[in-house]
């Protein structure tokens, strides 16, 4: 029996009819909505390539049934940049060589955004590595990723001080 769900993705409402209630959020994002920035890596929740934010919290889209997030607000990698300007985390990844092949990068960036928003990043590289441990980079760009999170966190804190 088809199931109708409504999702707000990157600020836009999407009413979607699911043919199968077992459809994952990852498959809905990529195949129904056309947002292919979220990557299908392991499809088992082990690599983090599919990380998106649901109501501000990091989740693995490959393990999340789309029906379970009906009514939620979802942010994908496509929704971070504003008015042609990269999000501070995106800019920091570029400046710190936080990627090589780039396949894991959308998930890494979304996880970093979530980690910073959760207030769990701190200024200790080891703490950041632990907080990002659900995201695997086969190219081993971890030093750049860690530095990117540190730099982005500082930028975001500076932006908050300026706008306050």
C-alpha positions, 0 to 999 in steps of 0.5 A, a space after each residue: 500500500 503506498 504511503 504519503 510523506 512530507 519532508 522539508 528538504 533544504 527549505 523546500 517542502 516535498 510531498 512524496 508517495 512511497 511505493 514501499 514503506 521500507 524505502 530509506 531516506 537515502 534512496 528517497 533523497 537520491 532517486 525521488 528528489 534528485 539530490 545526489 550529493 548524499 552518497 551511498 557508500 556501504 549501505 549499512 551505516 558503517 561509513 557515514 557517506 550518507 550523513 544528513 541532518 534531520 531536525 538538526 541531528 546527524 543521521 545515516 540516511 541509509 539506515 533511516 526509513 523515510 516514513 520515520 522522518 515524515 514531517 521532519 526538516 532535512 538538510 543535505 550537502 546541497 542545502 548548506 551554501 547560501 546565496 552563492 557562498 559556501 558554508 564555513 565548514 565547506 570553505 574550511 574543507 577546501 582550505 585545509 585539504 580535507 578531502 582527496 577523492 571527495 566521495 566521503 566529503 558530503 558526509 564528512 561535511 554534514 557530520 562536521 556541521 552537526 558536530 559543531 552545532 551539537 557543541 561537541 567539537 571542542 578545541 581538542 583534535 582528539 575530541 574532534 576525531 572521536 566525534 567524527 569517527 562514524 565517517 570513514 575516509 578511505 583516502 585518509 585525509 583525516 588531518 585535513 578534516 580535523 583541521 577543517 573542523 577546528 577552523 570552521 568552528 572558530 569561524 562560526 564562533 567569530 560570526 556569532 560574536 559579530 552578529 550578536 
